[in-house]
Amino acid sequence: MTETRVESWTFYWLTGQREVLPGATAVDALNRAGYGAGALRALDFFAEGDHDGWAWNPDTRHWGKADDRA
């Protein structure tokens, strides 16, 4: 029997929300959380693992490197 390794994925949404979800793949993580294909329109980008290197700028409504917040 093959063991499925569960990873974590960080999703960055166009609303400025950051969400970490478990899953073997990014698609698996979104499916486990109950997101459908329509949610992809609200997704900006994602990264493998639990990342906190990005910050939401509410003025420009864009994500940027966390050290560029100043």
SELUM-475863 format. One record per residue: residue number from 1; x, y, z of N, C-alpha, C in turn. Coordinates in Angstrom, 1 decimal. Each point is the difference from the previous one (the first is absolute). Layout:
<num->NUM | neast->X | nnorth->Y | nup->Z | caeast->X | canorth->Y | caup->Z | ceast->X | cnorth->Y | cup->Z>
...
% end
This chain:
<num->1 | neast->0.8 | nnorth->-1.2 | nup->0.0 | caeast->-0.8 | canorth->1.2 | caup->0.0 | ceast->0.9 | cnorth->1.3 | cup->0.0>
<num->2 | neast->-0.4 | nnorth->0.9 | nup->-0.8 | caeast->0.8 | canorth->1.3 | caup->-0.1 | ceast->-0.6 | cnorth->1.0 | cup->0.9>
<num->3 | neast->0.9 | nnorth->0.6 | nup->0.8 | caeast->-0.4 | canorth->1.0 | caup->0.9 | ceast->-0.1 | cnorth->1.4 | cup->-0.7>
<num->4 | neast->-1.1 | nnorth->0.7 | nup->0.2 | caeast->-0.2 | canorth->1.3 | caup->-0.6 | ceast->0.5 | cnorth->1.1 | cup->1.0>
<num->5 | neast->1.0 | nnorth->0.7 | nup->-0.4 | caeast->0.6 | canorth->1.1 | caup->0.9 | ceast->-0.9 | cnorth->1.2 | cup->-0.1>
<num->6 | neast->-0.4 | nnorth->0.6 | nup->1.1 | caeast->-0.8 | canorth->1.2 | caup->0.0 | ceast->0.9 | cnorth->1.2 | cup->0.2>
<num->7 | neast->0.0 | nnorth->0.9 | nup->-0.9 | caeast->0.8 | canorth->1.2 | caup->0.0 | ceast->-0.9 | cnorth->1.1 | cup->0.5>
<num->8 | neast->0.5 | nnorth->1.2 | nup->0.1 | caeast->-0.8 | canorth->1.2 | caup->0.3 | ceast->0.3 | cnorth->0.9 | cup->-1.2>
<num->9 | neast->-1.0 | nnorth->0.8 | nup->-0.3 | caeast->0.1 | canorth->1.0 | caup->-1.1 | ceast->-0.5 | cnorth->1.3 | cup->0.5>
<num->10 | neast->0.6 | nnorth->1.1 | nup->-0.4 | caeast->-0.4 | canorth->1.3 | caup->0.3 | ceast->-0.7 | cnorth->0.6 | cup->-1.2>
<num->11 | neast->-1.2 | nnorth->0.5 | nup->0.2 | caeast->-0.8 | canorth->0.6 | caup->-1.1 | ceast->-0.1 | cnorth->1.5 | cup->0.3>
<num->12 | neast->0.3 | nnorth->0.8 | nup->-1.0 | caeast->-0.1 | canorth->1.5 | caup->0.1 | ceast->-1.2 | cnorth->0.4 | cup->-0.9>
<num->13 | neast->-1.0 | nnorth->0.5 | nup->0.7 | caeast->-1.2 | canorth->0.4 | caup->-0.8 | ceast->0.0 | cnorth->1.5 | cup->-0.4>
<num->14 | neast->-0.7 | nnorth->0.3 | nup->-1.0 | caeast->-0.1 | canorth->1.4 | caup->-0.5 | ceast->-0.7 | cnorth->0.9 | cup->1.0>
<num->15 | neast->-0.6 | nnorth->-0.5 | nup->1.0 | caeast->-0.7 | canorth->0.7 | caup->1.1 | ceast->1.0 | cnorth->0.5 | cup->1.1>
<num->16 | neast->1.3 | nnorth->-0.5 | nup->-0.1 | caeast->1.0 | canorth->0.3 | caup->1.0 | ceast->0.0 | cnorth->-1.0 | cup->1.1>
<num->17 | neast->-0.7 | nnorth->-1.1 | nup->-0.1 | caeast->0.0 | canorth->-1.1 | caup->1.0 | ceast->1.1 | cnorth->-0.9 | cup->-0.4>
<num->18 | neast->0.7 | nnorth->-0.6 | nup->1.1 | caeast->1.0 | canorth->-1.0 | caup->-0.2 | ceast->-0.5 | cnorth->-1.2 | cup->0.7>
<num->19 | neast->0.0 | nnorth->-1.2 | nup->-0.6 | caeast->-0.6 | canorth->-1.2 | caup->0.6 | ceast->1.0 | cnorth->-1.2 | cup->-0.2>
<num->20 | neast->0.2 | nnorth->-0.7 | nup->1.1 | caeast->0.9 | canorth->-1.2 | caup->-0.1 | ceast->-0.9 | cnorth->-1.2 | cup->0.1>
<num->21 | neast->0.0 | nnorth->-0.9 | nup->-1.0 | caeast->-0.8 | canorth->-1.2 | caup->0.0 | ceast->0.8 | cnorth->-1.3 | cup->-0.2>
<num->22 | neast->-0.4 | nnorth->-1.1 | nup->0.6 | caeast->0.7 | canorth->-1.2 | caup->-0.2 | ceast->-0.5 | cnorth->-0.8 | cup->-1.3>
<num->23 | neast->1.0 | nnorth->-0.7 | nup->-0.6 | caeast->-0.4 | canorth->-0.7 | caup->-1.2 | ceast->1.2 | cnorth->-0.6 | cup->-0.7>
<num->24 | neast->-0.1 | nnorth->-1.1 | nup->-0.7 | caeast->1.1 | canorth->-0.6 | caup->-0.7 | ceast->0.5 | cnorth->0.9 | cup->-1.2>
<num->25 | neast->-1.0 | nnorth->0.7 | nup->-0.6 | caeast->0.3 | canorth->0.9 | caup->-1.0 | ceast->-0.8 | cnorth->1.3 | cup->0.3>
<num->26 | neast->0.2 | nnorth->1.1 | nup->-0.8 | caeast->-0.7 | canorth->1.2 | caup->0.2 | ceast->-1.5 | cnorth->-0.3 | cup->-0.3>
<num->27 | neast->-0.3 | nnorth->-0.7 | nup->-1.1 | caeast->-1.3 | canorth->-0.4 | caup->-0.3 | ceast->-0.7 | cnorth->-0.8 | cup->1.1>
<num->28 | neast->0.7 | nnorth->-0.9 | nup->0.5 | caeast->-0.5 | canorth->-0.9 | caup->1.1 | ceast->-0.4 | cnorth->0.9 | cup->1.2>
<num->29 | neast->0.9 | nnorth->1.0 | nup->0.3 | caeast->-0.2 | canorth->0.9 | caup->1.2 | ceast->-1.3 | cnorth->0.8 | cup->-0.3>
<num->30 | neast->-0.2 | nnorth->0.5 | nup->-1.1 | caeast->-1.2 | canorth->0.8 | caup->-0.3 | ceast->-1.2 | cnorth->-0.8 | cup->0.0>
<num->31 | neast->0.1 | nnorth->-1.3 | nup->-0.5 | caeast->-1.2 | canorth->-0.9 | caup->0.0 | ceast->-0.4 | cnorth->-0.4 | cup->1.4>
<num->32 | neast->1.0 | nnorth->-0.3 | nup->0.9 | caeast->-0.2 | canorth->-0.3 | caup->1.4 | ceast->-0.7 | cnorth->1.1 | cup->0.7>
<num->33 | neast->0.3 | nnorth->1.3 | nup->-0.4 | caeast->-0.6 | canorth->1.1 | caup->0.7 | ceast->-1.3 | cnorth->0.4 | cup->-0.5>
<num->34 | neast->-0.4 | nnorth->-0.7 | nup->-1.1 | caeast->-1.4 | canorth->0.2 | caup->-0.5 | ceast->0.0 | cnorth->1.0 | cup->-1.1>
<num->35 | neast->1.1 | nnorth->0.5 | nup->-0.5 | caeast->0.0 | canorth->1.0 | caup->-1.1 | ceast->-0.3 | cnorth->-0.7 | cup->-1.3>
<num->36 | neast->-0.8 | nnorth->0.6 | nup->-0.9 | caeast->-0.2 | canorth->-0.5 | caup->-1.3 | ceast->0.8 | cnorth->0.8 | cup->-1.0>
<num->37 | neast->-0.1 | nnorth->-0.4 | nup->-1.3 | caeast->0.8 | canorth->0.6 | caup->-1.0 | ceast->-0.2 | cnorth->1.5 | cup->-0.2>
<num->38 | neast->-1.2 | nnorth->0.5 | nup->0.4 | caeast->-0.3 | canorth->1.4 | caup->-0.1 | ceast->0.9 | cnorth->0.9 | cup->1.0>
<num->39 | neast->0.5 | nnorth->-0.7 | nup->1.0 | caeast->0.8 | canorth->0.8 | caup->1.0 | ceast->1.3 | cnorth->0.4 | cup->-0.6>
<num->40 | neast->0.5 | nnorth->-0.6 | nup->-1.1 | caeast->1.3 | canorth->0.3 | caup->-0.6 | ceast->0.0 | cnorth->1.4 | cup->-0.5>
<num->41 | neast->-1.2 | nnorth->0.6 | nup->-0.4 | caeast->0.0 | canorth->1.3 | caup->-0.4 | ceast->0.4 | cnorth->1.0 | cup->1.1>
<num->42 | neast->-0.2 | nnorth->-0.4 | nup->1.2 | caeast->0.3 | canorth->0.9 | caup->1.2 | ceast->1.4 | cnorth->-0.3 | cup->0.5>
<num->43 | neast->0.7 | nnorth->-1.0 | nup->-0.5 | caeast->1.3 | canorth->-0.3 | caup->0.5 | ceast->1.1 | cnorth->0.7 | cup->-0.8>
<num->44 | neast->0.9 | nnorth->0.7 | nup->0.7 | caeast->1.1 | canorth->0.7 | caup->-0.6 | ceast->1.1 | cnorth->-1.0 | cup->-0.3>
<num->45 | neast->0.6 | nnorth->-0.7 | nup->1.0 | caeast->1.0 | canorth->-1.0 | caup->-0.2 | ceast->0.1 | cnorth->-0.9 | cup->1.3>
<num->46 | neast->0.8 | nnorth->-1.0 | nup->-0.1 | caeast->0.1 | canorth->-1.0 | caup->1.1 | ceast->1.5 | cnorth->-0.4 | cup->0.0>
<num->47 | neast->0.4 | nnorth->-0.6 | nup->1.2 | caeast->1.3 | canorth->-0.5 | caup->0.2 | ceast->0.0 | cnorth->-1.2 | cup->0.9>
<num->48 | neast->0.9 | nnorth->-0.9 | nup->-0.3 | caeast->0.1 | canorth->-1.3 | caup->0.8 | ceast->0.5 | cnorth->0.4 | cup->1.4>
<num->49 | neast->-0.6 | nnorth->-0.5 | nup->1.1 | caeast->0.4 | canorth->0.2 | caup->1.3 | ceast->-0.7 | cnorth->1.2 | cup->0.7>
<num->50 | neast->0.4 | nnorth->0.3 | nup->1.2 | caeast->-0.6 | canorth->1.1 | caup->0.8 | ceast->0.9 | cnorth->1.2 | cup->-0.2>
<num->51 | neast->-0.4 | nnorth->0.9 | nup->-0.8 | caeast->0.9 | canorth->1.2 | caup->-0.3 | ceast->-0.7 | cnorth->1.2 | cup->0.5>
<num->52 | neast->0.9 | nnorth->0.9 | nup->0.5 | caeast->-0.5 | canorth->1.3 | caup->0.5 | ceast->0.9 | cnorth->1.1 | cup->-0.6>
<num->53 | neast->0.5 | nnorth->-0.2 | nup->-1.2 | caeast->1.0 | canorth->0.9 | caup->-0.6 | ceast->-0.7 | cnorth->1.1 | cup->-0.8>
<num->54 | neast->-1.3 | nnorth->0.0 | nup->-0.1 | caeast->-0.7 | canorth->1.0 | caup->-0.8 | ceast->-0.9 | cnorth->0.8 | cup->0.9>
<num->55 | neast->-0.2 | nnorth->1.3 | nup->-0.4 | caeast->-0.9 | canorth->0.9 | caup->0.8 | ceast->-1.0 | cnorth->0.6 | cup->-1.0>
<num->56 | neast->-1.2 | nnorth->0.2 | nup->0.4 | caeast->-1.1 | canorth->0.6 | caup->-0.8 | ceast->0.1 | cnorth->1.5 | cup->0.2>
<num->57 | neast->0.0 | nnorth->0.7 | nup->-1.1 | caeast->-0.1 | canorth->1.5 | caup->0.1 | ceast->-1.4 | cnorth->0.4 | cup->-0.3>
<num->58 | neast->-0.8 | nnorth->0.5 | nup->1.0 | caeast->-1.4 | canorth->0.4 | caup->-0.3 | ceast->-0.1 | cnorth->1.2 | cup->-0.9>
<num->59 | neast->1.0 | nnorth->0.8 | nup->-0.1 | caeast->-0.1 | canorth->1.2 | caup->-0.9 | ceast->0.1 | cnorth->-0.4 | cup->-1.4>
<num->60 | neast->0.9 | nnorth->-0.9 | nup->-0.4 | caeast->0.2 | canorth->-0.4 | caup->-1.4 | ceast->-0.8 | cnorth->-1.3 | cup->-0.3>
<num->61 | neast->-0.5 | nnorth->-0.6 | nup->1.1 | caeast->-0.7 | canorth->-1.3 | caup->-0.1 | ceast->0.8 | cnorth->-1.1 | cup->-0.8>
<num->62 | neast->1.3 | nnorth->0.0 | nup->0.4 | caeast->1.0 | canorth->-1.0 | caup->-0.5 | ceast->0.8 | cnorth->-0.6 | cup->1.1>
<num->63 | neast->0.5 | nnorth->-1.2 | nup->-0.3 | caeast->0.9 | canorth->-0.7 | caup->0.9 | ceast->1.4 | cnorth->0.5 | cup->-0.3>
<num->64 | neast->0.9 | nnorth->0.1 | nup->1.0 | caeast->1.4 | canorth->0.4 | caup->-0.2 | ceast->0.9 | cnorth->-0.7 | cup->1.0>
<num->65 | neast->1.2 | nnorth->-0.1 | nup->-0.3 | caeast->1.0 | canorth->-0.6 | caup->1.0 | ceast->-0.2 | cnorth->0.6 | cup->1.4>
<num->66 | neast->0.0 | nnorth->-0.7 | nup->1.0 | caeast->-0.2 | canorth->0.5 | caup->1.4 | ceast->0.9 | cnorth->1.0 | cup->0.4>
<num->67 | neast->1.3 | nnorth->0.0 | nup->-0.5 | caeast->1.0 | canorth->1.0 | caup->0.4 | ceast->-0.2 | cnorth->1.3 | cup->-0.8>
<num->68 | neast->-0.9 | nnorth->0.0 | nup->-1.0 | caeast->-0.3 | canorth->1.2 | caup->-0.8 | ceast->-1.2 | cnorth->0.8 | cup->0.6>
<num->69 | neast->-0.4 | nnorth->-0.4 | nup->1.2 | caeast->-1.2 | canorth->0.7 | caup->0.6 | ceast->0.1 | cnorth->1.4 | cup->0.3>
<num->70 | neast->1.3 | nnorth->0.4 | nup->0.3 | caeast->0.2 | canorth->1.4 | caup->0.5 | ceast->-0.4 | cnorth->1.0 | cup->-1.0>
% end
